[in-house]
Amino acid sequence: MKSAVPSAIAVQQVIDDVMRRDRGRLLAGLIARLGDFQLAQDALQEAAISALKHWGRSGVPHAPVAWLMRAGLNKGIDQLRTRQREGRKAGALGLITPDRVEMEIAETIPDERLRLIFTCCHPALEEKSRVALTLRTVCSLTTREIAAAFLDSEQTMGQRLSRAKAKIRAKGIGFQVPEPDQWSERLSTVLSTLYLIFTTGYVNEEAGVEQGTRDLCREAIYLVRLLCALRPDDPEIEGALALMLLTESRRAARIGSDGAMRPIEDQDSSLWQHAAITEAQVLLAQAVLRRKPGAFQIKAAIADCHMMRPKPDWAQMALLYQALWRFEPTPVVALNQAVVMAELGQRAQALENLRALEGELGRFQPWHAAMAHVLAQEGQIEDAQRAYAQAIKTAPNDAARRFLALKCAKL
């Protein structure tokens, strides 16, 4: 008996799920084979349109990702031939068989994602463009989401992304992981981008965003582990992995039964993944012994101190933030320094430091939350209530809003 053909709505749902979960993996494979960012994006979009028609008529294939990869390759090759250029390249691409596509999807896509990240993080591009291009291509964030992260307009960010892709094409930047002696000029941005992928998954999960079977946090951890294998004994890679593992270990404890976010010091530590914590602490100890300090090692050490029981080691965290400032003299680091200072009882100085940051961080939600917290500690209740109101208004998700509302209500 022939199975029923799925409805157009059901097919669209499958396509949306695959694109949400595997768009970055598909783009990595297409860019590797077609050698052009825009061509790969256009080809994948056309493949998705074709899938809606073909799957609605014949049913969803058993391997939808491989089907889209094969269709995308065909669309890309057709576009190359239509342009009447790179004919030899198009002919070579045409030799790829469906079986080979399925095999490569299973075996090499993770490495291709890493190659794509290194391509996006090429030193020929501005650092902001490197990170934005990686978030768009690998992490599948929309241009609007990336623009919001950088406090840019959507139009400005769209132009930045277009220029970055054009520069990669014009300069013939290779789609490959560079040799280890060339890593130094890209590694910092690669690690920062992987951490942004991790934090994107963290925020999405905290916000309850449906991600299908895709888990950006675990993808980022996987790719950093891959970096560790490619370049063992690098202390900053070890530090980045330790930081991600420490953060991931708290996943089950981040949201309370009331739906409100729980800060680290108030979490139920019995819910933490202690095997991941132990692995992170071993990695961090190894990195420190190499005596090549860096920002990710320091951030991992701060996270470890914050998780100490019965209470965080605020004094050690203050020293670590001073060390971090030498690597990242940014307003966000200054904000965190002020919060730690308040926890150590230096609230008047902390408040003064926070107020000095208003010009740079006045649109940054955590600044309002920090101001509210320190103002409340100082007994300035009305000012604290106003700061809480603004922090609640601009909170990134419902869990954060619930937490801040509870804090405000206690005033």
PEFENSUL-V250253 format. One line per field, one symbol per residue. phi: phi as a letter, one per 30 degrees, with the letter a starting at -180 (. if undefined). psi: psi as a letter, one per 30 degrees, with the letter a starting at -180 (. if undefined). Layout:
phi: ???
psi: ???
This chain:
phi: .ddddddddddddddddddddbeddddedddeccibeddddddddddddddedddddcjdddbddddddddddddddddddddhbhedddddddddceddedddedcceeddddddddddcdddcdeddddddddddcciddeddddddchcdddddddddddddddddddiddcadddedcdedbdddddddddddddddddddddiddbicdbddddddedddddeddbdicdddddddddddddddcedcdcdddicdcdedcddddddddddddddddedddddddhbdaddddddddddddcdbdadddddddddddddedcbdcddddddedddedddjcddddddddddceeccdcceeddddeeddddddicdddddddddddddcddadddddddddddddd
psi: kklkklleeeeeeeeeeeeeegeeeeeeeeeeefgkeeeeeeeeeeeeeeeeeeefeflklfieeeeeeeeeeeeeeeeeeefhlheeeeeeeffkleeeeeeeeeefeeeeeeeeeeefgkfflkeeeeeeeeeeeefgkleeeeeeeghlleeeeeeeeeeeeeeeeefhkkilkllefgeeffeeeeeeeeeeeefeeeeeeefgkkgbgkjeeeeeeeeeeeeeeeilgjeeeeeeeeeeeeeefgeffeklfggkkklefgljfffljfeeeeeeeeeeeeeeffhilleeeeeeeeeeefgkkfllieeeeeeeeeeeefeiileeeeeeeeeeeefgfheeeeeeeeeffeeegfgjefeeeeeeeeeeefgieeeeeeeeeeeeegkfleeeeeeeeeeeef.
